[in-house]
Amino acid sequence: MIQIRLNTMGLKLCPIGIGCEPLGNVDWGIVDVSECKRAIQEAFANGVNVFDTADVYGLGSSEESLSSALGKNRHNAFIISKGGVRWENDGIKGRAKTYKDSSPDYMIKAIENSLRRLRLETIPLYFVHWPDEKTPIVETLEALDKARKAGKILNYGLSNFSVKTIKEVVYKYPIAAIQTEYNLLTNIIRTKKLLDFVHSKGLYSFTYGPLAQGLLSGKYNKNSKFSSNDRRHRLQHFSKDGFENNQFILNALEFVADKHNKSVAQVAIRWCIDSKNSSSTLIGIKSYKQFKENYDILNWSISEDERKFLEKISNKYTN
């Protein structure tokens, strides 16, 4: 029997979690933070207990807003935060300069700052946000293990790391989970290899981006325009060429969605869940309406044939 490494605080984790980057109110266009908070409150009330944030989201404001939205319920939620990305903000309007730093000293400071913003004594799960080529990963993990033994974090893991790096350290450190992007636009074959390996070692997986920043929601087309404060204006798959390259996948999603009388977004998320490659699928939400639509996916599923059909189309056009 595989020994599960993640301490879930006695909670049965919901198969969907809430990605809280929009709470930071940066790089996603116009966001009503109060509406995001309402969605988070409703999510918790309906049994969603996984909430994912990071210190760099809104330069700390996402963590603060998540804590405010959950209130006392923050102690009964499985909150994930991440560190290892520093920022410099000169106060001038625009995006802050960010750079990776997973050095032991910085990671310890980052954990302390996240604890303060989240108003927690212990963070349930803390990820190294991105690989830092300047810092050996073993040095970072030594620091995180000290933080775990000191009770600052309950679990730790790696986000956006290769299976090669994970294999190098998984036997030496009590890594509990990984985080990676997973959707019909990713290289499914490569991602499955990573997920199969981590699951074989008892690690949890928290996957993000089931809608590929919204492209798989079916709400946009090649003529859609995004403001300069919305990251999608610079993402390749939202360019005209990107839309045309991915149109076959969108058509396949629409075909399955029509059969179930569901939205394209719901089918895209449901595919992630029904593939059974993710312990919890993280979904970013901006509003209560989005939460209600996404939460409905727990009440139905696509068939095995439909799942394989979508995967076949994805493999043909993305791998």
N, C-alpha and C positions, 0 to 999 in steps of 0.2 A: 504493500500500500504506500502511495506517495505521501510523504510528510509535508503538510501544508505549512509554509513558512510565515504567512501573514497572520498577525494577531488582529482580528476584526473587532475587538472590544466586546465580544459576545453578540455582535450584530450579524444578522443575515443581510449581506450587502445586496442592494437592489441591482438588477441587471442593467439598469441605466443610471447614469449619474449626471450631475449638472456641471458643465464647464463654465466657470465664472469669469473668464477673461472680459466679457462685455461689461461687467461691473466696474472695471477699471476705466471705462469711458474713454478709451484711446484706441485709435486705429480701426474702429468698426463703424465709422460714420456717426450719425446722430443716434444717441442712446439715451433713453429715459431711465436713469438709474433707479428711481423709485419704482418703476414698473418692473425692472429686473428683480428688485428686492421682493416685490409682491409675488413674482413667479417662484422665487426660491422658497418663500414661506409656504406657498401652496404645494410646492413639490414635497417639502418635508411633511406637511400635513397629510399628504397622500401616500406616504411610505417611501419616498425617495430619500436615501440617507447618505449618498456619496456626493461630495461637493469638491470640485477640483479648482485650485487657484494657484498663484505663484506670486512671489514678491515683486517681480518686474511688471506684472499686469497693472497698468495705471500707476506704476512706481509706488506700490504699496496700497493704493486706494481700493483695489479689488479685495484684498484681505480684510481691510477695515470695513468695507461695505458688506462683505459676507458675514462677518461677525455681528454687525448691526442687524442684518436681515434675520439671522437665526436667533439672536438674543440668547436666552438661557438654553435653547435647544442645541446650541453649538457644542455642548458637552455630550450630547447624545447622537451626534452626527459623525460620520467618518469623513473628516476633512483632510484633504490632500493639499500640500503646498510644495513649492519647488524653489530651489535657490541655485546660485552659480552663475547668474547673469547680473553684472553690475551696470549701473547707469550714471551718467553725468547729465544734470539738468541745469542749464545756465539761466533758466527763468524766461528765456525767449520762447515765444509761441512756436510750437512745432514738436516733432518727435525728439525724445532725448537720445543721446548717444549711448549705445549699449555695447558691452563687450563681456566675453566669458571669463569667469574667474572662479574656479573651484578649489582654490588654495585653502588649506585647513583653517587658517586664521579667519579668512573671509566667510567661509561656510558657517563657522561657529557664530560669528556676528550676525549673519543672515538668519540663522535659526532663532537667535534671541530677538531680533527685530520682528520676525514673523510671529513669534509667540506673543509679543506685545500687541501687534496689530490685530491678531485673531482673538486676543484676550483668553488664551489657553495656557495651561501649565504644561501640557504635552500635546504635540502634533501627532495625530494618529499615523500619518504616512508622509514621509518627506523624501522627495526625489532630487537627485542631481539633475538639473534641468536639461543641460546640453553638455556634450563632451568638451573639455577644455584641454587643448593640445599642450599648453604650457605646464599643466599640473599632472603628474602621474596619478592615475585613478586610485591606486592603492593608498596614496596619501590622503585623498579625499575621503575614502571609505574608512580609513582609520579614525578620522575626525568625526565622521557620522556615527561610528560605533561607540566612540566615547560619549557622544551626545545621547545615544540610545541608553547606554549604561547609566548615564546621569539622569535619565527620566525626561529629557527634553523632547525626545521623539520616541514614538512607540515602535515604528518600523521605518526602514529606509530602502530606497531602490534607485533604479537608473531610468532616466527618460531620454528617448531618442538616441540610444546607444546601439551599436552593432552587436550582432550575435557573437562575433569574434571577441569583443571586449567582455561581454557577459560571461562567456565560457572561461575567460582567463581569471575571473574573480569569484564566480559563483560558488566555488568549492572552499574558498578561503574566508569569505565573509557571509554573515547571515542576511544577505539581500532577500527582501520579502516580495518584491514586485518590480515589474517594468511598465513603462508607458511608451506607446508608439502610435503613430498614425495608422489608421486602418479604414479603408473605404474602397469602393469599386474603381477608383482612379489610381490606387496605389499598385505596386507590383505585388499581387496577392501571393504568388508562389514564394517570393523571397520573404515576405512578412510571415507567412504561415510557418516557414522553417524556424524563424525566430520564436514565434509563439509556441510551436510544438516543443521546442527545446526548453523554454522556461517553464512550461506546464509540466514537463517530464521531471523537473527538479523541484516541483512544489511551489513555484512562484505564481503569484496572481498577475494578471495582465489588465491594465486599464488603457483602453484604446480611445483615441480622440479623432475628431474630424470625420464622422460618418457621412456628413454632407459635403465634404471637401470645400469648406468655407462658404457653403451655400450653393455651389454650382449644381449639386445633386438634389437640390430642393425643387427644381423645375420652375423656379420663379424668374429665372433670368435667361437671356438669350444673347447672341453675339452683338446686338445693338445696345445692350444695357450699359449705362454709364455710372461710374462711381466717383464720389468726391475725393479730393486729395487727402482727406483725413480718414479714408476707408482703404485698408490694405488691398482690397480687391482690384483697385485701379492699377496695381503694379504686379499682380499675380498672373503668371503666364496662362494658366488654364481658364482665366477670365478674358483673355484676349480673343479677338475674332477667330484666329487660327486655333486657339485652344478649344473654343466652343465647337468648331467644326470637327476637330479631332475626336471629341468626346460625344458627338451627337448620337452615335450608335448606342452608346451606353445609356444616354438619356432616353432614347427611343425604347430600349428594352425595359427600362424602369417604368416608363409610361404604359407599356403593354401589360405588365404585371399589375400595376396600380389600377388600371381599368377593370381588370378581372376581379379585383377585391373591392372595388369602389373606394379606394384609398388614394391618398396623395402620393406623388412621386417621392417626396421627402420621407413619408412614413415607410415606404417600401425600401428605400435606401438604408434607413436605420434598421429596419427589421432584418434586412439581409445580414448586417453585421452581427445581430443577436443570433439569428438562426444558423450562422456559420459555426457557432459554438467555439470560436477562437478567442473570445474576449471574456474575461471575468465580469467586466462592467464596461459598457459603452458610454463614453462621456459626450453629452450633447450640449452645445452652447445655446443659450436662450436669451432673448432680449425682452420678452413680454410674457404675460400670463397666457395669452392666446397661443403662443408657440409652445408653452409648456403643456397645455391641454391637448394640443394636437400630437405632440411627441409622447405624452404619457399614454395615450390611447393605443400605442403600439404594443403594450403589454397584454392586450386583450385578444390578440389574434396572431397568426404567423403565416409565412409563406410556405409552400410545400417544398419538399426536397428537390423535386424536379425544377421548380421555379428558382430555387437557390442556385442549383447547378447551371441553369440556363443563364442567369445573370453573371455568374462567375466565368462561364465560357466566353461570353461577350467581352467581359473585362479583360480576360487573359489574351484575347485576340487583339485588342486595341491598345493595351497599356504595357504589355510585357515584351 
